Structure formats: structure tokens, C-alpha cells
Amino acid sequence: MCRIDPVMLSEGIKTIKGVIPSVTDHDLNNYFQDCLMNLIGEIFKEWEKLEKKHSDKNQTALSDQDNKVLFYIAGYIIRALEKKYYRIQDKSMREKQIEHIHGLVDNSSEKTFTDKFTTLYEQKNRGGLKKLCDNFFLLVREFEIVTRKVESAQDSSLLKSEMKEEIFDSFMVGHYKEMLFPQTSTEEDEQEICTDKYIEDSIDLFLAVRGHAKAKSIVNKFKREQKLENRTKTSSSLRGALKCISNKE
């Protein structure tokens, strides 16, 4: 039940009873509750549309090559989660976790929009990677979108824990979480804990892979700059030596 300000509720009841005296306070209270719930529902619908619009706009900034890499990373995440959950000692919990992970795998031969992003996945796959369902790919792509947005807004790099929190709190990440792990009427609290764990573990793996790739890129850039600097020094020394010879002549 939603809480309505008592003064506003009293004024509303008084106004309506002035027109329809026969209506009871109890019926009016229920009426206002329904109106408020519907209003909140409409607000969330519009919010979801707005966030989806922003997300679609940000997705266009990702190139096809970016999406191919993200598709490969998403497949790696599913495989890594499967290996991790197979090590759970409790049999019942292990089977439940693995069952959910298998729900993220696409075993059908049906063509989808993600097929054009499978090139890198197919090249790198040696039989261990899992082909993911579309919504899990969209979830991982949202990880990347949030990460880029946060990085561009920050003057300095965030700690992994802070970046993880930013991703987890993203509206669209929550949207895809609900699509991948819809709530059931039984054991909702337990299921919420499990699904949050899936998302947290997925974010951890995503940030680990992304961080490793970024660190490797920085190291390679440093090596290229160092190589160029050494080449410049060598060239400068050679010119100096030739100049000395020329002066002596």
C-alpha cells in the first residue's frame, strides 16, 4: 500500500463527498490508492522508455568491432561462471546456479541480430565458449556503455569497486536483469539474492577482462613510444657524427 499525505487525503475525500455524499471514506481511500499506484506505474514506464532511448543512442557509438569483442567477452563470462559454480559444495545450490547459467545459453539455430557479431567468438572458440542469448549480450553491452559514460565523466579513474557499483545501479542493467531472471511468486528474496550474485559476478569478470585489455594497451603504447624515442636518439647521434666528419673535411 502506498502512503498518502493525510492532509491531502482528507481534502480529497472532503471534495469528492461534497459531490457524491453516499461514497464512504473507505472506498475513497482505496480509490486514491489505486490512482497513486497507477500514477507510479506510468512514471516508471516513461522512465524506462527514456532510459531505453538513451541506451539505444549510446549503443550506436559502439562499432561493429566493439560489439564483436563484447560478444566474445560475454561468451567467456558464461563459461567462467559455469566453472565457478560447478565448484560449489552444496549440491542443491550448485544445481540451481548451473540451471540459471544454462538459461543464458542459446542452443537454437534461429537467426538473430547478434549473428553479425559472432566472428571473433567463432575464431577464438575451441569448444569451451558458450553462445549466449541476445539479452545477456545486451546486458554485457550495457556494462560497456556505463563504463564508457562514467570514464568520460570522471577526471580520474575510478576504483574497481566504485565502477562496479555504478554499473550495478544502472537502470538498464536492472532492466536486463529482470528480463534474464524474472521473479517468481515463491522464494522471491532468495531468488533476488541469487540473481544479484549472478550480476555481480558477471560485472567482476567483465571489469577484470576489460582492465587486463586496457593495461595491455597502455604497456604496448609505452613500448611503441619508447621504441620511437630510441630511434630518434639514434638518428640524432648519426646526424651529429656526420656533421663532425663534414666539419673536419
CNS distance restraints for C-alpha pairs under 8 A (distance, minus, plus):
assign (resid   1 and name CA) (resid  33 and name CA) 7.10 0.50 0.50
assign (resid   2 and name CA) (resid  33 and name CA) 6.40 0.50 0.50
assign (resid   2 and name CA) (resid  36 and name CA) 7.30 0.50 0.50
assign (resid   2 and name CA) (resid  37 and name CA) 7.14 0.50 0.50
assign (resid   4 and name CA) (resid   8 and name CA) 7.32 0.50 0.50
assign (resid   4 and name CA) (resid   9 and name CA) 6.45 0.50 0.50
assign (resid   4 and name CA) (resid  33 and name CA) 7.85 0.50 0.50
assign (resid   5 and name CA) (resid   9 and name CA) 6.11 0.50 0.50
assign (resid   6 and name CA) (resid  10 and name CA) 6.00 0.50 0.50
assign (resid   7 and name CA) (resid  11 and name CA) 6.21 0.50 0.50
assign (resid   8 and name CA) (resid  12 and name CA) 6.08 0.50 0.50
assign (resid   9 and name CA) (resid  13 and name CA) 6.16 0.50 0.50
assign (resid   9 and name CA) (resid  29 and name CA) 7.54 0.50 0.50
assign (resid   9 and name CA) (resid  32 and name CA) 7.86 0.50 0.50
assign (resid  10 and name CA) (resid  14 and name CA) 6.12 0.50 0.50
assign (resid  11 and name CA) (resid  15 and name CA) 6.13 0.50 0.50
assign (resid  12 and name CA) (resid  16 and name CA) 6.28 0.50 0.50
assign (resid  13 and name CA) (resid  17 and name CA) 5.98 0.50 0.50
assign (resid  13 and name CA) (resid  25 and name CA) 6.70 0.50 0.50
assign (resid  13 and name CA) (resid  28 and name CA) 6.35 0.50 0.50
assign (resid  13 and name CA) (resid  29 and name CA) 7.73 0.50 0.50
assign (resid  14 and name CA) (resid  18 and name CA) 6.12 0.50 0.50
assign (resid  15 and name CA) (resid  19 and name CA) 6.98 0.50 0.50
assign (resid  16 and name CA) (resid  20 and name CA) 5.96 0.50 0.50
assign (resid  16 and name CA) (resid  21 and name CA) 7.71 0.50 0.50
assign (resid  17 and name CA) (resid  21 and name CA) 4.45 0.50 0.50
assign (resid  17 and name CA) (resid  22 and name CA) 7.24 0.50 0.50
assign (resid  17 and name CA) (resid  23 and name CA) 6.53 0.50 0.50
assign (resid  23 and name CA) (resid  27 and name CA) 6.79 0.50 0.50
assign (resid  23 and name CA) (resid  28 and name CA) 7.14 0.50 0.50
assign (resid  24 and name CA) (resid  28 and name CA) 6.35 0.50 0.50
assign (resid  25 and name CA) (resid  29 and name CA) 6.03 0.50 0.50
assign (resid  26 and name CA) (resid  30 and name CA) 6.33 0.50 0.50
assign (resid  27 and name CA) (resid  31 and name CA) 6.13 0.50 0.50
assign (resid  28 and name CA) (resid  32 and name CA) 6.17 0.50 0.50
assign (resid  29 and name CA) (resid  33 and name CA) 6.22 0.50 0.50
assign (resid  30 and name CA) (resid  34 and name CA) 6.23 0.50 0.50
assign (resid  31 and name CA) (resid  35 and name CA) 6.25 0.50 0.50
assign (resid  32 and name CA) (resid  36 and name CA) 6.08 0.50 0.50
assign (resid  33 and name CA) (resid  37 and name CA) 6.15 0.50 0.50
assign (resid  34 and name CA) (resid  38 and name CA) 6.12 0.50 0.50
assign (resid  35 and name CA) (resid  39 and name CA) 6.08 0.50 0.50
assign (resid  36 and name CA) (resid  40 and name CA) 6.15 0.50 0.50
assign (resid  37 and name CA) (resid  41 and name CA) 6.14 0.50 0.50
assign (resid  38 and name CA) (resid  42 and name CA) 6.18 0.50 0.50
assign (resid  39 and name CA) (resid  43 and name CA) 6.22 0.50 0.50
assign (resid  40 and name CA) (resid  44 and name CA) 6.30 0.50 0.50
assign (resid  41 and name CA) (resid  45 and name CA) 6.24 0.50 0.50
assign (resid  42 and name CA) (resid  46 and name CA) 6.24 0.50 0.50
assign (resid  43 and name CA) (resid  47 and name CA) 6.09 0.50 0.50
assign (resid  44 and name CA) (resid  48 and name CA) 5.99 0.50 0.50
assign (resid  45 and name CA) (resid  49 and name CA) 6.29 0.50 0.50
assign (resid  46 and name CA) (resid  50 and name CA) 6.17 0.50 0.50
assign (resid  47 and name CA) (resid  51 and name CA) 6.14 0.50 0.50
assign (resid  48 and name CA) (resid  52 and name CA) 5.97 0.50 0.50
assign (resid  48 and name CA) (resid 171 and name CA) 7.92 0.50 0.50
assign (resid  49 and name CA) (resid  53 and name CA) 6.10 0.50 0.50
assign (resid  50 and name CA) (resid  54 and name CA) 6.31 0.50 0.50
assign (resid  51 and name CA) (resid  55 and name CA) 6.01 0.50 0.50
assign (resid  51 and name CA) (resid 171 and name CA) 7.16 0.50 0.50
assign (resid  51 and name CA) (resid 172 and name CA) 6.83 0.50 0.50
assign (resid  52 and name CA) (resid  56 and name CA) 6.05 0.50 0.50
assign (resid  52 and name CA) (resid 172 and name CA) 7.07 0.50 0.50
assign (resid  53 and name CA) (resid  57 and name CA) 6.27 0.50 0.50
assign (resid  54 and name CA) (resid  58 and name CA) 6.26 0.50 0.50
assign (resid  55 and name CA) (resid  59 and name CA) 6.09 0.50 0.50
assign (resid  55 and name CA) (resid 142 and name CA) 7.75 0.50 0.50
assign (resid  55 and name CA) (resid 145 and name CA) 7.85 0.50 0.50
assign (resid  55 and name CA) (resid 172 and name CA) 7.52 0.50 0.50
assign (resid  56 and name CA) (resid  60 and name CA) 6.59 0.50 0.50
assign (resid  57 and name CA) (resid  61 and name CA) 7.30 0.50 0.50
assign (resid  58 and name CA) (resid  62 and name CA) 7.40 0.50 0.50
assign (resid  58 and name CA) (resid 145 and name CA) 6.65 0.50 0.50
assign (resid  59 and name CA) (resid 141 and name CA) 7.98 0.50 0.50
assign (resid  59 and name CA) (resid 145 and name CA) 7.07 0.50 0.50
assign (resid  62 and name CA) (resid  66 and name CA) 5.75 0.50 0.50
assign (resid  62 and name CA) (resid  67 and name CA) 6.69 0.50 0.50
assign (resid  63 and name CA) (resid  67 and name CA) 6.39 0.50 0.50
assign (resid  64 and name CA) (resid  68 and name CA) 6.18 0.50 0.50
assign (resid  64 and name CA) (resid 117 and name CA) 6.98 0.50 0.50
assign (resid  65 and name CA) (resid  69 and name CA) 6.29 0.50 0.50
assign (resid  65 and name CA) (resid 117 and name CA) 7.82 0.50 0.50
assign (resid  66 and name CA) (resid  70 and name CA) 6.18 0.50 0.50
assign (resid  67 and name CA) (resid  71 and name CA) 6.01 0.50 0.50
assign (resid  67 and name CA) (resid 117 and name CA) 6.04 0.50 0.50
assign (resid  67 and name CA) (resid 141 and name CA) 7.50 0.50 0.50
assign (resid  68 and name CA) (resid  72 and name CA) 6.34 0.50 0.50
assign (resid  68 and name CA) (resid 116 and name CA) 7.98 0.50 0.50
assign (resid  68 and name CA) (resid 117 and name CA) 4.39 0.50 0.50
assign (resid  68 and name CA) (resid 118 and name CA) 6.10 0.50 0.50
assign (resid  68 and name CA) (resid 119 and name CA) 6.63 0.50 0.50
assign (resid  68 and name CA) (resid 120 and name CA) 5.97 0.50 0.50
assign (resid  68 and name CA) (resid 121 and name CA) 7.41 0.50 0.50
assign (resid  69 and name CA) (resid  73 and name CA) 6.20 0.50 0.50
assign (resid  69 and name CA) (resid 120 and name CA) 6.67 0.50 0.50
assign (resid  69 and name CA) (resid 121 and name CA) 7.89 0.50 0.50
assign (resid  70 and name CA) (resid  74 and name CA) 6.02 0.50 0.50
assign (resid  70 and name CA) (resid 137 and name CA) 7.51 0.50 0.50
assign (resid  70 and name CA) (resid 140 and name CA) 6.96 0.50 0.50
assign (resid  70 and name CA) (resid 141 and name CA) 6.42 0.50 0.50
assign (resid  71 and name CA) (resid  75 and name CA) 6.35 0.50 0.50
assign (resid  71 and name CA) (resid 117 and name CA) 6.44 0.50 0.50
assign (resid  71 and name CA) (resid 118 and name CA) 6.67 0.50 0.50
assign (resid  71 and name CA) (resid 121 and name CA) 6.86 0.50 0.50
assign (resid  71 and name CA) (resid 137 and name CA) 6.13 0.50 0.50
assign (resid  72 and name CA) (resid  76 and name CA) 6.32 0.50 0.50
assign (resid  72 and name CA) (resid 118 and name CA) 7.35 0.50 0.50
assign (resid  72 and name CA) (resid 120 and name CA) 6.33 0.50 0.50
assign (resid  72 and name CA) (resid 121 and name CA) 4.71 0.50 0.50
assign (resid  73 and name CA) (resid  77 and name CA) 6.17 0.50 0.50
assign (resid  73 and name CA) (resid 206 and name CA) 7.29 0.50 0.50
assign (resid  73 and name CA) (resid 209 and name CA) 7.71 0.50 0.50
assign (resid  74 and name CA) (resid  78 and name CA) 6.46 0.50 0.50
assign (resid  74 and name CA) (resid 132 and name CA) 7.11 0.50 0.50
assign (resid  74 and name CA) (resid 136 and name CA) 7.34 0.50 0.50
assign (resid  74 and name CA) (resid 137 and name CA) 6.13 0.50 0.50
assign (resid  74 and name CA) (resid 140 and name CA) 6.20 0.50 0.50
assign (resid  75 and name CA) (resid  79 and name CA) 6.44 0.50 0.50
assign (resid  75 and name CA) (resid 121 and name CA) 7.59 0.50 0.50
assign (resid  75 and name CA) (resid 129 and name CA) 5.57 0.50 0.50
assign (resid  75 and name CA) (resid 130 and name CA) 5.01 0.50 0.50
assign (resid  75 and name CA) (resid 131 and name CA) 5.81 0.50 0.50
assign (resid  75 and name CA) (resid 132 and name CA) 5.96 0.50 0.50
assign (resid  76 and name CA) (resid  80 and name CA) 6.08 0.50 0.50
assign (resid  76 and name CA) (resid 129 and name CA) 5.84 0.50 0.50
assign (resid  76 and name CA) (resid 130 and name CA) 7.12 0.50 0.50
assign (resid  77 and name CA) (resid  81 and name CA) 6.04 0.50 0.50
assign (resid  77 and name CA) (resid 202 and name CA) 6.33 0.50 0.50
assign (resid  77 and name CA) (resid 205 and name CA) 6.34 0.50 0.50
assign (resid  77 and name CA) (resid 206 and name CA) 7.17 0.50 0.50
assign (resid  78 and name CA) (resid  82 and name CA) 6.14 0.50 0.50
assign (resid  78 and name CA) (resid 101 and name CA) 6.90 0.50 0.50
assign (resid  78 and name CA) (resid 104 and name CA) 7.59 0.50 0.50
assign (resid  78 and name CA) (resid 105 and name CA) 7.94 0.50 0.50
assign (resid  78 and name CA) (resid 129 and name CA) 7.75 0.50 0.50
assign (resid  78 and name CA) (resid 130 and name CA) 6.45 0.50 0.50
assign (resid  78 and name CA) (resid 132 and name CA) 7.63 0.50 0.50
assign (resid  79 and name CA) (resid  83 and name CA) 6.35 0.50 0.50
assign (resid  79 and name CA) (resid 128 and name CA) 6.97 0.50 0.50
assign (resid  79 and name CA) (resid 129 and name CA) 5.81 0.50 0.50
assign (resid  79 and name CA) (resid 130 and name CA) 6.09 0.50 0.50
assign (resid  80 and name CA) (resid  84 and name CA) 6.18 0.50 0.50
assign (resid  81 and name CA) (resid  85 and name CA) 6.08 0.50 0.50
assign (resid  81 and name CA) (resid 101 and name CA) 7.47 0.50 0.50
assign (resid  81 and name CA) (resid 201 and name CA) 7.49 0.50 0.50
assign (resid  81 and name CA) (resid 202 and name CA) 7.59 0.50 0.50
assign (resid  82 and name CA) (resid  86 and name CA) 6.13 0.50 0.50
assign (resid  82 and name CA) (resid  98 and name CA) 6.34 0.50 0.50
assign (resid  82 and name CA) (resid 101 and name CA) 6.59 0.50 0.50
assign (resid  83 and name CA) (resid  87 and name CA) 6.91 0.50 0.50
assign (resid  84 and name CA) (resid  88 and name CA) 7.44 0.50 0.50
assign (resid  85 and name CA) (resid  94 and name CA) 6.05 0.50 0.50
assign (resid  85 and name CA) (resid  97 and name CA) 6.47 0.50 0.50
assign (resid  85 and name CA) (resid  98 and name CA) 6.46 0.50 0.50
assign (resid  86 and name CA) (resid  94 and name CA) 6.22 0.50 0.50
assign (resid  86 and name CA) (resid  98 and name CA) 7.16 0.50 0.50
assign (resid  87 and name CA) (resid  94 and name CA) 7.69 0.50 0.50
assign (resid  88 and name CA) (resid  93 and name CA) 7.34 0.50 0.50
assign (resid  88 and name CA) (resid  94 and name CA) 5.37 0.50 0.50
assign (resid  89 and name CA) (resid  94 and name CA) 7.07 0.50 0.50
assign (resid  90 and name CA) (resid  94 and name CA) 5.96 0.50 0.50
assign (resid  91 and name CA) (resid  95 and name CA) 6.10 0.50 0.50
assign (resid  92 and name CA) (resid  96 and name CA) 6.24 0.50 0.50
assign (resid  93 and name CA) (resid  97 and name CA) 6.14 0.50 0.50
assign (resid  94 and name CA) (resid  98 and name CA) 6.12 0.50 0.50
assign (resid  95 and name CA) (resid  99 and name CA) 5.98 0.50 0.50
assign (resid  96 and name CA) (resid 100 and name CA) 6.46 0.50 0.50
assign (resid  97 and name CA) (resid 101 and name CA) 6.37 0.50 0.50
assign (resid  97 and name CA) (resid 194 and name CA) 7.85 0.50 0.50
assign (resid  98 and name CA) (resid 102 and name CA) 6.15 0.50 0.50
assign (resid  99 and name CA) (resid 103 and name CA) 6.44 0.50 0.50
assign (resid 100 and name CA) (resid 104 and name CA) 7.02 0.50 0.50
assign (resid 101 and name CA) (resid 105 and name CA) 7.24 0.50 0.50
assign (resid 104 and name CA) (resid 132 and name CA) 5.81 0.50 0.50
assign (resid 104 and name CA) (resid 133 and name CA) 5.58 0.50 0.50
assign (resid 104 and name CA) (resid 136 and name CA) 6.52 0.50 0.50
assign (resid 104 and name CA) (resid 180 and name CA) 7.50 0.50 0.50
assign (resid 105 and name CA) (resid 130 and name CA) 6.37 0.50 0.50
assign (resid 105 and name CA) (resid 131 and name CA) 5.73 0.50 0.50
assign (resid 105 and name CA) (resid 132 and name CA) 4.44 0.50 0.50
assign (resid 105 and name CA) (resid 133 and name CA) 5.40 0.50 0.50
assign (resid 106 and name CA) (resid 131 and name CA) 5.70 0.50 0.50
assign (resid 106 and name CA) (resid 132 and name CA) 5.15 0.50 0.50
assign (resid 106 and name CA) (resid 133 and name CA) 4.73 0.50 0.50
assign (resid 107 and name CA) (resid 131 and name CA) 7.50 0.50 0.50
assign (resid 111 and name CA) (resid 115 and name CA) 6.69 0.50 0.50
assign (resid 112 and name CA) (resid 134 and name CA) 7.74 0.50 0.50
assign (resid 114 and name CA) (resid 118 and name CA) 6.99 0.50 0.50
assign (resid 114 and name CA) (resid 134 and name CA) 6.67 0.50 0.50
assign (resid 118 and name CA) (resid 122 and name CA) 6.01 0.50 0.50
assign (resid 119 and name CA) (resid 123 and name CA) 6.27 0.50 0.50
assign (resid 120 and name CA) (resid 124 and name CA) 6.07 0.50 0.50
assign (resid 121 and name CA) (resid 125 and name CA) 5.78 0.50 0.50
assign (resid 121 and name CA) (resid 129 and name CA) 7.93 0.50 0.50
assign (resid 125 and name CA) (resid 129 and name CA) 5.72 0.50 0.50
assign (resid 132 and name CA) (resid 136 and name CA) 6.41 0.50 0.50
assign (resid 132 and name CA) (resid 137 and name CA) 6.69 0.50 0.50
assign (resid 133 and name CA) (resid 137 and name CA) 6.65 0.50 0.50
assign (resid 134 and name CA) (resid 138 and name CA) 6.30 0.50 0.50
assign (resid 135 and name CA) (resid 139 and name CA) 6.14 0.50 0.50
assign (resid 135 and name CA) (resid 176 and name CA) 6.61 0.50 0.50
assign (resid 135 and name CA) (resid 179 and name CA) 7.40 0.50 0.50
assign (resid 135 and name CA) (resid 180 and name CA) 6.74 0.50 0.50
assign (resid 136 and name CA) (resid 140 and name CA) 6.29 0.50 0.50
assign (resid 136 and name CA) (resid 176 and name CA) 7.64 0.50 0.50
assign (resid 136 and name CA) (resid 180 and name CA) 7.21 0.50 0.50
assign (resid 137 and name CA) (resid 141 and name CA) 6.06 0.50 0.50
assign (resid 138 and name CA) (resid 142 and name CA) 6.08 0.50 0.50
assign (resid 138 and name CA) (resid 176 and name CA) 7.46 0.50 0.50
assign (resid 139 and name CA) (resid 143 and name CA) 6.50 0.50 0.50
assign (resid 139 and name CA) (resid 173 and name CA) 6.10 0.50 0.50
assign (resid 139 and name CA) (resid 176 and name CA) 5.81 0.50 0.50
assign (resid 139 and name CA) (resid 177 and name CA) 7.56 0.50 0.50
assign (resid 140 and name CA) (resid 144 and name CA) 6.65 0.50 0.50
assign (resid 140 and name CA) (resid 206 and name CA) 7.72 0.50 0.50
assign (resid 141 and name CA) (resid 145 and name CA) 6.31 0.50 0.50
assign (resid 142 and name CA) (resid 146 and name CA) 6.10 0.50 0.50
assign (resid 142 and name CA) (resid 172 and name CA) 7.10 0.50 0.50
assign (resid 142 and name CA) (resid 173 and name CA) 6.46 0.50 0.50
assign (resid 143 and name CA) (resid 147 and name CA) 6.13 0.50 0.50
assign (resid 143 and name CA) (resid 167 and name CA) 6.06 0.50 0.50
assign (resid 143 and name CA) (resid 173 and name CA) 7.44 0.50 0.50
assign (resid 143 and name CA) (resid 203 and name CA) 7.29 0.50 0.50
assign (resid 143 and name CA) (resid 206 and name CA) 7.78 0.50 0.50
assign (resid 144 and name CA) (resid 148 and name CA) 6.14 0.50 0.50
assign (resid 145 and name CA) (resid 149 and name CA) 6.15 0.50 0.50
assign (resid 146 and name CA) (resid 150 and name CA) 6.07 0.50 0.50
assign (resid 146 and name CA) (resid 166 and name CA) 7.52 0.50 0.50
assign (resid 146 and name CA) (resid 167 and name CA) 5.99 0.50 0.50
assign (resid 146 and name CA) (resid 170 and name CA) 7.42 0.50 0.50
assign (resid 147 and name CA) (resid 151 and name CA) 6.05 0.50 0.50
assign (resid 147 and name CA) (resid 163 and name CA) 7.10 0.50 0.50
assign (resid 147 and name CA) (resid 167 and name CA) 7.08 0.50 0.50
assign (resid 148 and name CA) (resid 152 and name CA) 6.08 0.50 0.50
assign (resid 149 and name CA) (resid 153 and name CA) 6.29 0.50 0.50
assign (resid 150 and name CA) (resid 154 and name CA) 6.16 0.50 0.50
assign (resid 150 and name CA) (resid 163 and name CA) 7.82 0.50 0.50
assign (resid 150 and name CA) (resid 166 and name CA) 7.88 0.50 0.50
assign (resid 151 and name CA) (resid 155 and name CA) 7.81 0.50 0.50
assign (resid 151 and name CA) (resid 156 and name CA) 7.87 0.50 0.50
assign (resid 151 and name CA) (resid 157 and name CA) 6.76 0.50 0.50
assign (resid 151 and name CA) (resid 158 and name CA) 7.80 0.50 0.50
assign (resid 154 and name CA) (resid 158 and name CA) 7.76 0.50 0.50
assign (resid 158 and name CA) (resid 162 and name CA) 6.01 0.50 0.50
assign (resid 158 and name CA) (resid 163 and name CA) 6.02 0.50 0.50
assign (resid 159 and name CA) (resid 163 and name CA) 6.28 0.50 0.50
assign (resid 160 and name CA) (resid 164 and name CA) 5.97 0.50 0.50
assign (resid 160 and name CA) (resid 207 and name CA) 7.37 0.50 0.50
assign (resid 161 and name CA) (resid 165 and name CA) 6.27 0.50 0.50
assign (resid 162 and name CA) (resid 166 and name CA) 6.32 0.50 0.50
assign (resid 163 and name CA) (resid 167 and name CA) 6.28 0.50 0.50
assign (resid 164 and name CA) (resid 168 and name CA) 6.09 0.50 0.50
assign (resid 164 and name CA) (resid 200 and name CA) 7.77 0.50 0.50
assign (resid 164 and name CA) (resid 203 and name CA) 6.46 0.50 0.50
assign (resid 164 and name CA) (resid 204 and name CA) 7.24 0.50 0.50
assign (resid 164 and name CA) (resid 207 and name CA) 7.85 0.50 0.50
assign (resid 165 and name CA) (resid 169 and name CA) 6.07 0.50 0.50
assign (resid 166 and name CA) (resid 170 and name CA) 6.39 0.50 0.50
assign (resid 167 and name CA) (resid 173 and name CA) 7.13 0.50 0.50
assign (resid 167 and name CA) (resid 203 and name CA) 7.63 0.50 0.50
assign (resid 168 and name CA) (resid 173 and name CA) 6.59 0.50 0.50
assign (resid 168 and name CA) (resid 174 and name CA) 7.46 0.50 0.50
assign (resid 168 and name CA) (resid 199 and name CA) 7.49 0.50 0.50
assign (resid 168 and name CA) (resid 200 and name CA) 7.26 0.50 0.50
assign (resid 168 and name CA) (resid 203 and name CA) 7.80 0.50 0.50
assign (resid 169 and name CA) (resid 173 and name CA) 7.36 0.50 0.50
assign (resid 169 and name CA) (resid 174 and name CA) 7.31 0.50 0.50
assign (resid 170 and name CA) (resid 174 and name CA) 6.45 0.50 0.50
assign (resid 171 and name CA) (resid 175 and name CA) 6.25 0.50 0.50
assign (resid 172 and name CA) (resid 176 and name CA) 6.21 0.50 0.50
assign (resid 173 and name CA) (resid 177 and name CA) 6.07 0.50 0.50
assign (resid 174 and name CA) (resid 178 and name CA) 6.31 0.50 0.50
assign (resid 175 and name CA) (resid 179 and name CA) 6.52 0.50 0.50
assign (resid 176 and name CA) (resid 180 and name CA) 6.11 0.50 0.50
assign (resid 177 and name CA) (resid 181 and name CA) 5.80 0.50 0.50
assign (resid 177 and name CA) (resid 182 and name CA) 7.74 0.50 0.50
assign (resid 177 and name CA) (resid 195 and name CA) 7.61 0.50 0.50
assign (resid 177 and name CA) (resid 199 and name CA) 7.52 0.50 0.50
assign (resid 178 and name CA) (resid 182 and name CA) 4.94 0.50 0.50
assign (resid 178 and name CA) (resid 183 and name CA) 7.26 0.50 0.50
assign (resid 181 and name CA) (resid 195 and name CA) 6.61 0.50 0.50
assign (resid 183 and name CA) (resid 188 and name CA) 6.42 0.50 0.50
assign (resid 183 and name CA) (resid 191 and name CA) 7.20 0.50 0.50
assign (resid 183 and name CA) (resid 192 and name CA) 7.63 0.50 0.50
assign (resid 184 and name CA) (resid 188 and name CA) 6.27 0.50 0.50
assign (resid 187 and name CA) (resid 191 and name CA) 6.19 0.50 0.50
assign (resid 188 and name CA) (resid 192 and name CA) 5.99 0.50 0.50
assign (resid 189 and name CA) (resid 193 and name CA) 6.37 0.50 0.50
assign (resid 190 and name CA) (resid 194 and name CA) 6.38 0.50 0.50
assign (resid 191 and name CA) (resid 195 and name CA) 6.10 0.50 0.50
assign (resid 192 and name CA) (resid 196 and name CA) 6.02 0.50 0.50
assign (resid 193 and name CA) (resid 197 and name CA) 6.18 0.50 0.50
assign (resid 194 and name CA) (resid 198 and name CA) 6.36 0.50 0.50
assign (resid 195 and name CA) (resid 199 and name CA) 6.33 0.50 0.50
assign (resid 196 and name CA) (resid 200 and name CA) 6.09 0.50 0.50
assign (resid 197 and name CA) (resid 201 and name CA) 6.01 0.50 0.50
assign (resid 198 and name CA) (resid 202 and name CA) 6.08 0.50 0.50
assign (resid 199 and name CA) (resid 203 and name CA) 6.11 0.50 0.50
assign (resid 200 and name CA) (resid 204 and name CA) 6.14 0.50 0.50
assign (resid 201 and name CA) (resid 205 and name CA) 6.28 0.50 0.50
assign (resid 202 and name CA) (resid 206 and name CA) 6.08 0.50 0.50
assign (resid 203 and name CA) (resid 207 and name CA) 6.05 0.50 0.50
assign (resid 204 and name CA) (resid 208 and name CA) 6.11 0.50 0.50
assign (resid 205 and name CA) (resid 209 and name CA) 6.19 0.50 0.50
assign (resid 206 and name CA) (resid 210 and name CA) 6.05 0.50 0.50
assign (resid 207 and name CA) (resid 211 and name CA) 5.69 0.50 0.50
assign (resid 208 and name CA) (resid 212 and name CA) 6.10 0.50 0.50
assign (resid 209 and name CA) (resid 213 and name CA) 6.23 0.50 0.50
assign (resid 210 and name CA) (resid 214 and name CA) 6.09 0.50 0.50
assign (resid 211 and name CA) (resid 215 and name CA) 6.05 0.50 0.50
assign (resid 212 and name CA) (resid 216 and name CA) 6.13 0.50 0.50
assign (resid 213 and name CA) (resid 217 and name CA) 6.16 0.50 0.50
assign (resid 214 and name CA) (resid 218 and name CA) 6.27 0.50 0.50
assign (resid 215 and name CA) (resid 219 and name CA) 6.24 0.50 0.50
assign (resid 216 and name CA) (resid 220 and name CA) 6.14 0.50 0.50
assign (resid 217 and name CA) (resid 221 and name CA) 6.11 0.50 0.50
assign (resid 218 and name CA) (resid 222 and name CA) 6.15 0.50 0.50
assign (resid 219 and name CA) (resid 223 and name CA) 6.21 0.50 0.50
assign (resid 220 and name CA) (resid 224 and name CA) 6.20 0.50 0.50
assign (resid 221 and name CA) (resid 225 and name CA) 6.21 0.50 0.50
assign (resid 222 and name CA) (resid 226 and name CA) 6.02 0.50 0.50
assign (resid 223 and name CA) (resid 227 and name CA) 6.02 0.50 0.50
assign (resid 224 and name CA) (resid 228 and name CA) 6.14 0.50 0.50
assign (resid 225 and name CA) (resid 229 and name CA) 6.07 0.50 0.50
assign (resid 226 and name CA) (resid 230 and name CA) 6.17 0.50 0.50
assign (resid 227 and name CA) (resid 231 and name CA) 6.17 0.50 0.50
assign (resid 228 and name CA) (resid 232 and name CA) 6.18 0.50 0.50
assign (resid 229 and name CA) (resid 233 and name CA) 6.28 0.50 0.50
assign (resid 230 and name CA) (resid 234 and name CA) 6.22 0.50 0.50
assign (resid 231 and name CA) (resid 235 and name CA) 6.14 0.50 0.50
assign (resid 232 and name CA) (resid 236 and name CA) 6.05 0.50 0.50
assign (resid 233 and name CA) (resid 237 and name CA) 6.15 0.50 0.50
assign (resid 234 and name CA) (resid 238 and name CA) 6.23 0.50 0.50
assign (resid 235 and name CA) (resid 239 and name CA) 6.29 0.50 0.50
assign (resid 236 and name CA) (resid 240 and name CA) 6.21 0.50 0.50
assign (resid 237 and name CA) (resid 241 and name CA) 6.19 0.50 0.50
assign (resid 238 and name CA) (resid 242 and name CA) 6.24 0.50 0.50
assign (resid 239 and name CA) (resid 243 and name CA) 6.09 0.50 0.50
assign (resid 240 and name CA) (resid 244 and name CA) 6.31 0.50 0.50
assign (resid 241 and name CA) (resid 245 and name CA) 6.39 0.50 0.50
assign (resid 242 and name CA) (resid 246 and name CA) 6.14 0.50 0.50
assign (resid 243 and name CA) (resid 247 and name CA) 6.19 0.50 0.50
assign (resid 244 and name CA) (resid 248 and name CA) 6.27 0.50 0.50
assign (resid 245 and name CA) (resid 249 and name CA) 6.44 0.50 0.50
